């Protein structure tokens, strides 16, 4: 996307008002708008789930269709309003939530395409319509707690990546050792299959489809199980530490940039830290 195609445009007063309603969570209009969208998203996801139950679909199929189209029209209006109420529309269109918003409305319209009446076409339509469940990802945009958690996960991603690398190293070594200790007759037919056993055991899932028979193998398995309890607590501690840091930072504003729609600026910030545009007071 070229810079010219995403050039910031001035907003008219009515566009600024729409931006305040759609993007600002601390204004009166924003506080009214967010619960309505939350309810619509939850209702849509519930309808998708109930449609998959044949008994309910046969009895209330017409009702589900009316509700679905009403919600689709609502989400379509929301999507259009978001585009016209920011100075850089493409920043929103190609953002994570912009793509999610588009995925939430496209499947219903695709269901209108004349793909034929054969069984395979009906299966494709049904599969595409199930993509509406992506609407549940829109919830994060309206929940303050979800935003806090996402910031904590992003802040701790480097530590978690290192942690996961260490875990992969451990399960590779343990899987190789178990491949040498146990026999193929007991299910340890290859190193990848033995690594699968190590992952299942270390995470304390324990399917039981593969298990050691020899005394040495059972001793190693016992150590792996004990390690599992300690390892599970590590990522929890990492994320919790970042959550505490975020909670202590009270200098973050919820104001959204009119150009790129992103939040998380300092309260005394003059320019957006993401796109550089001047923030409205």
Secondary structure, DSSP 4 states (H G I P E B T S, - for coil): --TGGG---PPPHHHHHHHHHHH-SSSHHHHHHHHHHHHHHHHHHHHHHHHTSHHHHHHHHHHHHHHHHHHHHHHHHHHHHHHHTSS-HHHHHTSHHHHHHHHHHHHHHHTTS---SSHHHHHHHHHHHGGGGGGGGGGGGT-HHHHHHHHHHHHTHHHHHHHHHHHHHHHHHHHHHHHHHS-GGGT--SHHHHHHHHHHHHTT----SS---SHHHHHHHHHHHHHHHHHHHHHHHHHHHHHHHHHH---B--PPPTTT-----BTT-SB-TTT-PBPP-
